Amino acid sequence: EQEREAKIMMRAIQVSEEQERTKNQARRVQQKQVFSEIIEANELASLVKIKRQDEERQEEEKILAYIRAKDEAEVEKQAELRRRRDEKEKEVQRLLEKQEKVSDRQAELDAVKAKRAYEKRERELRQKEK
């Protein structure tokens, strides 16, 4: 009887130990699975972060390219306005010089006319005196 009880007790201990080992093994498997899921989630979060940073960098590059293009267009516009203003100033200067030449020529012609008229009048006066 004692032997049978000892066998039952031993069997109960073995079953209990086996259950404990199974439980421990299941816990280890579950922990590995949880760690694996955590690692996978971290990798995914890292990839999402890298992708977001890349998108932000690309967006910043687009903004900078837009600003550069806008600045270049403004510089070109200012250069074109300056070129046109310079051309107008040169044209005005050319016209002023031309007008001055015409005015000088007219003054010369007027002086010659006045001289001739004076000489003619002088001749006429001398003719009357004779």
Number of C-alpha atoms within 10 A of each C-alpha: 6 7 8 9 10 11 12 12 12 12 12 12 12 12 12 12 12 12 12 12 12 12 12 12 12 12 12 12 12 12 12 12 12 12 12 12 12 12 12 12 12 12 12 12 12 12 12 12 12 12 12 12 12 12 12 12 12 12 12 12 12 12 12 12 12 12 12 12 12 12 12 12 12 12 12 12 12 12 12 12 12 12 12 12 12 12 12 12 12 12 12 12 12 12 12 12 12 12 12 12 12 12 12 12 12 12 12 12 12 12 12 12 12 12 12 12 12 12 12 12 12 12 12 12 11 10 9 8 7 6
